[in-house]
């Protein structure tokens, strides 16, 4: 199985912190019988949703998850979700672990074309969709138990965050979509429909708005679901155009950034360059309508071809650039993953970043946003601010961030008293940090089987026939091989570089495909061109 990191945690940047592709799997894992697997508890991981709200991802037992994926990847469209339904707006890329480039821009172009035809776009959202998916509606038969095993046997929800859950959700959404389309057609309503996850885009005329919403609500009700009324939106062409300025701004900034350093003849000017685009990012960001769009705009710029292909030796970083960058880091800490390796070559950046990271890291530890805590930790570790990290050990111990606690175990930031506190957490839903507690503690390794039974075995597997040995052997062989479930921070930079490289390849492939198609069209010889009419 390839790209397990991306399958285990799809789309969210936290996937870069995992190290699952090196996990040693049982030789006969395809032959492990369902009866020898048990219910398991996922760990919870909170990520920022907006200013004050968070979304809860759940990371399932790894052995159970792999066994489940092996069952479902036999489905024809498992790795091609966009082929399940022509109305889906998403095209996943397992190699990069997120959605394909240009999916956003291509769908946006189609949206504008439809808004020229219909009066408006109605955006409708299904309330708490993942948490209210009833597995029996998916007709999974025997495979349903593999999903139950990931979430303590629950059948009324699927856990959020991994690719398998995305696939199951998209299969269910296909059923919902077909039902909505059928009802709209029966009502003789003229419309076009597409959807991205649980967000539905329905283009129609204003006279039909009320009926469209009634039909949407009726279909959801038949599946024991409901519409999120707070997220119902109506868009005209002009409103939608003013809202979706992200791509226009990217192109504008990139074009101006390139042209500033060329003379009238198009030749590159001599001398060092300034980071013109930094100021432009801040200026353009403030013209966007909401926080979500602003973060997409800022964060994705730092993953762009333009930023990552800069000739860094020809740029000077000024003092004011630092506070501009820090303001963006504070606004979207994910940016740290893509920028720290680039800007740390500047002495002025190194001299100023310490205080910023110290204050922001301490502040992040007082919040519920585990993802941002990890981003700041990554920056501190990469910049060698170990003292700041160590000084916050007691606070990290009190958080429920098992990934961050695992890093403190990996790098020995916890003292003896901290380790003793961690040893008291024997509940199954601490299995992730407990794995690393054993891995990095020689005392617990001495009686490895007993330590695994105490800290890692799912409670439903204890003393149950062949179940217990399967989990013991899985954990034991990986601990003996010193396989961490988290990526060494020193190697994480390579993970990010590989990710950015794949994104650039994907964009370039798309660009050349479009260019080749245009050339074919341009070279096409019209057979009627010489006729007199």
Secondary structure, DSSP 8 states (H G I E B T S, - for coil): ---HHHHHS-SSGGGGGB-GGG----TTGGG--GGG------EEEEEE-SSS-EEEEEE--HHHHHHHHHHHTTSTTTT-GGGT-TTB---EETTTTEE-TTHHHHHHHHHHHHHHHSSEEEEEEBTT-GGG--GGGG--GGGHHHHHTTTTT-SS---SSSHHHHHHHHHHHHHHHHHHHHHHHHTT---EEEEETTEEEEEE-GGGHHHHHHHHHHHHHHTT--B-GGG-EEE-HHHHHHH--HHHHHHHHHHHHHHTTB-TTS-B-SS-EE-HHHHHHHHHHTTSSSHHHHHHHHHHHTTSHHHHT--GGGEE--HHHHHHHHHHHHH-GGGHHHHHHHHTTSHHHHHHHHHHHHHHHHHHTTSS-HHHHHHHHHHHHHTT-HHHHHHTHHHHHHS--HHHHHHHHHTT-S-HHHHHHHTT--SGGGHHHHHHHHHT-HHHHHTHHHHHHHHTS-TTTTT-TTHHHHHHHHHHHHHHTT--SB--HHHHHHHHHHHHHHHHHHHHHHHHHHHHHHHHHHH---TTTTS--
